[in-house]
Amino acid sequence: MQAKIKKEINMRKALIYILFTTLIFLTAGTIWAREKYNVTILPFTVNSAENIDYIKQGIEEMLTSRISAAGKINVTPKNAVLEEMNKSKIKTVTTDSVLEIGKKFKSDYVVWGSITKIGNSISLDAKLTGIEQTAPDTGISSQSQSLDDVIPKINEFSESIIHHVLGTTPPPQADTAASSAQPGASRESQIIAGMRSGNKKGGTLTSVINAEFINRAQPLNRRDFWMSQKIPAEFKGMDIGDVNKDTVNEIVAIDKNAVYLYHKTENDLKLLEKIKGQSYDNYIAVDIADINRNGINEIIVTSMNDTFVNSFVLEFKDGKYEKIASNIRLFLRVLDTPSGMPLLLGQEHGFGKPFDSPIYEIIWKDGAYIADQKMQIPMGLSVYGLNIDNLGTGGGEKIFALDEMDYLYILDKTTKSLGAITSYGFTSDKLIWRSDDVYGGSNTYIENLDKNNPDDPKAKSAYVNLRILTADTNKDGKKEIVIVKNLSPVGRLFKHYKIFTASEIYNLEWDGLGMAENWRTKKINGYVADYAIKDVDNDGQQELVLALVMSVGVSLREKSVIVVYELDASQQ
């Protein structure tokens, strides 16, 4: 009997122990619950023949907005993600790169996926991947006939992410649908409106060359545009100015080894002169400016000759164009300054990357172009894809530049290198703003200088990027950036040839926090090799002028045109 009582007492003790232990664990689970979870959203892969950046950005912003609103989830800043991907040279998101980036940011989860648009059909495939868990991915796969059908799916996926991360129970489907249909935040409403309109200010993209812009203001003359006859050359560069003292402006264009001088007539381009170089020459840039201050604009041509820079300058003398300087070992580019005086910049070919060298102001002295003062421009930037202006940012002139990955930067003047300014995990006071999107883009390629050591990882090739122009197109007394984005059906994948076949032109304005998009053109069939905002038809008004390459390759197929848009502010 005593043994039986003792056994019952032991069983009661064991039961109490189990209940007590369970209570401890349950309490601990509450006490030890995470206050914050870290989620990283990677840029979605886009599969589309047309530009659908507005959809891509909208989806990413919606996910960020919804997930952050949960309160207990931190979303990694987008700029930090892009910088890390550039630093790690991750161009395509894969399962391995998802895990790599997730661990870099100590994320609990990573959101990634793809968007495919064929005609009016939009497919969305997105996943939530746990970094330290073996559980299968949580995802969504949706194919819809309109963006309005996609948006509720994004909302459902956002809700699913939140509940999965926090370990909470999702509400009934009807409630979820109701909340998805009516986004609570005004910011999310703006995002959705932007996605539906194709841009923050409305409009759509088309595939034909057209002067109409997508915003309601119509900053270009929408009635027509002017396009020249097709020219059997692949233009590499272009500038506009009076180069023969006839008081009217000429168009100066270059192909691989020739300089062309044109006069725009009402109906076509009249070829005034063709100045042929050597077959081994490789012209990469051209500018027009009176640097020697003699009242005659020079034609400044940057040229490569095999393995070295071999630039030269032409000037009109005694009825013909003469070389007043040659064998200039510098990449050259002219900037229009707020003072109205042209600024000639020069940069030596770097020992590693072509543009990994300081940039100098080049002046005319003692009958030669010489390097004067070193500019406060970060090492790692090129004289191409560069401008210096204020644009209402305050605190003096800023540097506007495209990096080698085609991202747009606004920087304070500094002698620091671009690498030091943009180092991961460090925000420099010299970095004012960096774009999330790429701009520019060029098919003009500079080979590695050291051909005797082509496998040297420090010796790399580079592209000659497009200009960055500034202009007050809306006549409000404040200049904006006008910049080209060249488009490729395969993206920016190839090292030696990017195959740009279409283009868009953007107008960006500083709004106090960043560069806001005022307008962009509809997609233009053709690759913009160069462009200018100058008076091309000598009517006293500036026009937007494009050197547009319609096809590239052997001489029989090479065709370029000059396209002119009137800058019309009357409808602003």
N, C-alpha and C positions, 0 to 999 in steps of 0.2 A: 504494500500500500504506500509506504513512504517513497519507494522507488518510483511508483506511478506519479505521486505528487511532485517529486523532484523533476521528473521528466516534463510534466506540464509546465512547471515554473521555467525550466530551460527553454521550452518552446515559446513561452510568452516573452521571455527575454530576447530570443532571436527575432521574433516578430516585431517587437518594439525597436530593436536595432535596425531592422530593415526599413521600417517606417521612418525612423529618425534619419537614417542615411539618405533615403529618398527625398525627404524634406530638405536636407542640407543641399543636395544636388539641385533640387528645384529652386531653392532660394539662391544658390550660387549662380544658376543659369540666369536669374533675373539680375543679380548684382553684377555679374561679369559680362552682361550683354554689351555689345559694342555700341559706343556713342556715335561713331562715324565710320562709314565705309567709303572706300576709294574706288571710283569707276573712271576708266579712260575710254573715250570715244575716238576711234580712229577714222580718218577720212574715208568715206565710202568710195569704192571703185565704180567708175562710170563707164558704161558701155553704150555709146550712142554716136551716131554720125553727126549730130548737131550739138550745139553748146547747151547743156542743161545744168550749168553751174548753179543757177538759181534754185533748182530742185534739190540738188546735192546739199547746198548750204542750208536750205530751208529744213530739210530732214535732220541734218546734224544739229542745227540750232533748236529745233523742236524737241529732240531727244534730250539735249542739254538742259533746256528750260524745264521740261517735265520732271526729269530725274532730280535736278537740283532742288526743285520745289518741295521734294519729299522731306527736306530738312536734315536727314541723317546720312545723306550721300554727298560726298565731295566729288565733283567732276574735274578732271585734270584740264587746266587751261589749254585751249586749242593751239596757241602759239608755241607752248612748250612741247606739245606733241609733234608739231611740224618740224621744230628745230631738232628734236631728237631723231626723227625719221631722216632728215637731211644729214645729220651728223653720222648716223649709222648706215647711210646710203641705202635705206629701205625705200624702194620705189613701188613694189608690189606687196600688198598685204597678204600674208599667208599665215597658216596656223603657227609656224615657228616664229614669225615676226610678231604675231599677236602676243605670244608668251614672252618674247624678248622685251617688248615695249612695256607690257604689263609689269614685269619684274623690275624694269628700270624705274618706274614710277611707284613701285610698291602698291600696285593696284590689287584690289580683291577681284575685280571683274573688268573685262574689256568688251566693248561693243564695237562690232565691225560688220561690214556687209558690202553689198553692191546694188547699183541701180541700173536697169537696162530699159532703154526707150527705143522702140521700133514703131515708127509712125505715131499713132495716138496711144499705143499700148505701153504701159509702164509696169515693169516688174521690180519688186522690192524683195531682196533676200538679206536678212539681218540676223546676227547671232549675238548672244551674250555668253562669253566664255569665262569660266572661273579659273583663276591663275593657279591656285593651290588645291583645287578640287578635282576629283576624277569623275564627277557627275557629268552627264552629257550636256551639251550646249542647249540653252534655251533660245528659241529663234522664231522667226516669222518668215513666211514665204507668201507673197501676194502678187497676183497679176490682175491689173485693172485697165479699164479703157479710158480712164480720166484721172486727173490728179485729185479730184473731189472724192474718188473712191479710195485713194491711197491714204489720205490724211487720217481717216478713222483707224486704219490699220496701224499707222505710226503711233497714234494715241494708245491703242490697245497694247502694242509692244512696250511702250513706255511704262504703262501700268504693270505689265507682266514683269518687267525688269525690277521695278520698285519692290513689288511683293516678293519676288525671288530673292533679292538681295537682303531685304529686311526680315524675311521669313514670316511674313504676315499672310493672312488669307485674303485673296481678292474678293471684291464685292460681287454680287450676282451680275451676270452678263448684261442684263438690262440697265443696271446702274452704271456699269462701265461704259456702255454705249452712250448713255445720256451725258455723262461727264466728258466723253470724247467729242461729242458733237458740239459742246459748248465750252471751249477753252476759257478758263477763268482769267488768265493774265492778259493784259493789253499787249504785252510784248509778243506773246504767242499769236495773238490775232494779227499783229503786224507781219509776223513771219508767214502765216498762212496766206495773207493777202498778197505778199510778195511772191510766194510760190505760184499762186493762181494767175498773177499778172505777168510773170516772167521776169520781174525785176522789182525793186523796192518802189519804183514809181510807175510801173505799168508797162505794157507792151509785150511783143513777142519777137522771136527771131525768125528770119526766113533765109533761104539759101540763094537769093539773087542779089546782085549788086543794085543798091538802091540808096538814094540820098536820105530817106526818112530815118529818123532816130526813134528809139522806142519810148522816150518820155514825151509828155504832152507839150513841152515847150518847143520842140522842133528847132534846135539851134542851127541846123543847116537848112538851106533853101530846099524845101521838099518838092518844088516844082520840077526841077531837073538837075542834072549834073553834066559835066563835060568830060568826054573820054577821047583820047587821041586815037589815031590809027595804030595798028599793031606794028611793033618794031622788032625785027629779027635779032634780038639781043637779050641776054639775061642781065638786067640791070642789077648792080651791086650797091649803088649809092646814088644820091641826087641832092642838089641844092639849087637855090634860086637867087639871082642877083645880077646887077649890071656889070658885066665883065669886059666890055669893049668900049665903054664911055659913049654909048649912043643914047643915053638917058632912059633906056627901057631895060627891063629885067629879062635875062635869059635863063633857060633851064640848062643846067650842067649835069649830065648823068655819066656814069661809068659802068662798063662791064668788066670782064676779067682783065683786059689789056688795052682798052681804048677809052678816050674821053670824047663825049658827044656834046655839042652845043646846039640848043634848039631855041627857036622863037615860037611862042604860041600864037597862032592866028585864030580866026573865028572858027575855022573848020578843022584844022589839023596842026601838027607840029612841023615846022620848017627847019630842016637840018642846015645849020650855018657852017658847021665845021666838025670834022672827025679827026682827032689826033691819036694816031695809032702808036702803041708802045711795042715792046718786044714780045715775042711769043711766050717767053718764060716769065713775063711779068704777071703779077697777081694783084690787081687793084682791089682794095677792100673798103675804102671810104673816101668821100670827097666833101669839101667845104668851100664856101665863098666868103671872103672877108678882106678888108684892107688893113692888114696887120703892119705893113711897113709905112703906113700913113702918107702915101704919096697921091691919094685921091683916086687910085685905080684898084678895084677889087682883085685880089689874087685868087687863083684856083688852086686849092691845097689838096693834094692827092696822097693818101696813105697807100703805099705799095709794098708788097712782099716780093723779094727776089730770091727764090730758092729758100735758103735757111736764114735770111736776115731781112730786116726792115730796110726799105730803100725808097723813102718818101721823097716827093719833089713838089715844086711850086711853079705854076705857070702864071704869066702876066702878059697882058696885051701891050705890045710895043711896035710902033711903026707898021701897023696894019696886020700884025701876026702875033701868035702866042709863042712866047719864049720861056724857056726854063730859067728862072732867076735863082733857083736853088735846087740842088739834087743831092742824092746820097745822104739824106737826112735819116739817121738811125732811130727814128721815133715814130710811134703811133700818134697821129695828130687828130684833134677834134676842136672845132670852134663852138663856143657857147655864146648865145646872146645874153647879155647882162642887163639888169634893171637900169643901169646908167646909159644904155644904148651903145656902149663901146664893146666891140667884140673881144672875147677872151680866147686866145689860142692855148690849148693844153697839149702837153707832150708827155709820153711815157715810153721808156725803154722796154725792150723785150726782156722779160724776166728770165732768170736762169732755170727756174722750174716751170711754173705756169707762165704763159705769155704776159699776163697782166699782173703778175706778182712783183710789182716795182712801184716806187714813188711816182707821183704825178707833179709836173712842174708847169708853171706859166712860161710860155715861149714868146720871146720878144724879138724884134728886128733890131740888130745892133751891128754897126760896122760892116754892113753889107751881108749879114748872115742871120739865120734864125737860131737863137741860142736859148738854152734853159736858164731862166732867171730864178725867181723864188720858188721854193718847194711849197706846194699847196697843202692846206690842212684837210686832206682827203685820205680816209683810211686805206692802208695797204690791203690789197685783195680786191679792190674795185678797179674797174676799167675806165679809160677815158670815154669809151662808148657805153651807152645806157647810163648817162650821167647828166645832171644839171645842178645849178646852184641858184637858189632863189629863196624868198621869204614865204610867199603864198599865204600870208596871214597867220603863220604859225607863231609869230612873236619871237623876240630875243635875237633878231638879226637873221642873216642868211643861213639857210640850211642846205644840206646835201641831199639830193634826191637821186637814188641810184638803184639799178638792177644788179643783183648778185649773179654768180655763175649759174644758179638754179632758176633764174628769171623771177625771183621775188623782189618786190619793190620795197625799198627802205627810205625812211627819213631819218637823217642823222645830224647832230650838231657837228660843226667843224672840229676835227681832232686829228692828232698824229697817231692815235692808237690804230692797231690793225683791226680789220673787220672781224677776224677770228676772235680777238680779245673782247670786242664789243658784244659779240653774239654767243659767247661761250655758254654751254648748257649749264643751267643752275645759277647763272649770274646775269643780272639785269643791269646794264650799263646806263649811267645817266646821259650818255651820248646817243643812245638809241631812243628815238621819239616814237617811231611807229614802224611796223612791218606788215606787209600785206599777207592775207591768207591765200590769195590767188596769185598765179603767175601772169606776167605780162611780157611784152617784147617777143623775143624769139627770132632767130636768124639762121639762114642756111650758109652764111659766110663763115668759113672754117679756117682756123690758123693751125698749121701743123706744129708739132713739137720741134723746137729749135735744134735740139741735139739729135740729129738723125743718125749719128754714130752710136748712140746709146738709146735706141727706141724703147727698150724695156725698163728704163729707169722709172720707178713709180713716182719720183719727184718731178719728172719732166712730163708735163701734160700739155695737151692741146686745148684750144678754147674757141668759142664763137665770138664774132664781132656783133655785139647787140645793137638794137635800134636806139635812136635818140629818145629822149624824154623832153617834150616841148611844154612851154608854159605860155598861156595867152588868156586874155580877158574876153572870152567868146560871148558872154552875155551883157557886156558893157555895164557892169555894176561897180567898176573901179577895183575889182579884186581878181587877180589872175588864178586860173585853174591849171591843172596838168592835163595835157592831151597826150595819150599814149596808145600805142598799137598793141594788140594781142594777136599774134599769128597762131593759127590753128592747124593741127595735124590730125588726120584720121587715125593715126596710131599713137598719138601723144608724143611726148618727148623721150622716146625710148632709145633711138639710135645714137651712137657716139659720134660717128662721122657724118651723118646726114639725117636731118630731122624731118624732112619731107613736109614742110609747111605748104598747104594748098589753099588756105582760106584765111580770113582775117576779120577782126573787129577793131573799132576805134572807140576808146573810152574817154570820158571827161570826168576827172576826179577833183573834188574840192575839199580843202581842209575845213572841218566843222568844229574844231576845238578838241576833238578826241582822236580823230583819224581822218583818212581820206574817204569821203562819201562819194558814191557814184551819182553824178548828175544825169548822165545819159551814156548810151553806147549805140553804135550803129548796128543795123542788121548785118548779118554775116555777108561778107564780100567774097566772091569767088576770085581767088588770086592771093598771092603772097606779097605782102608789103615789104619791099626791100629797103625803102627809105621814105621819108615824108617831111613836109615843111609847112609852116603857116606863114606865107609871104604873098606879096602882090604879084601873081604870075601873069595876069593879063593887063597890067599897067593901067588899071582903072581907079587907082587910089585906095582900093580896099583889099584887105588880106583875104586870101583863100586857103583852104586846106587842100594840099596837093599831095597825091600819092604816086610813088613809083611802084607800079603794080606788075608783078611777074605772073603771067597767066600760065606758063609752062616752062619747065627747066629740062636741060639735057643737051643733046647735040644741037649744033647751030641751026639745022633745018627745022627744029621744033621750038627753039627758043623764041618766045614772044613776050614782050613787055608793052605796057601802055602807061600813059600819064592820065590820072583821073583828078578832076578839079571839082571841089564842092565850094559853093558860096557860103561864107559864114554870115548867116542872116539872123540878126538879133531882133528883127522887127516884130516877131511873134512871141517874144519873151514876156 
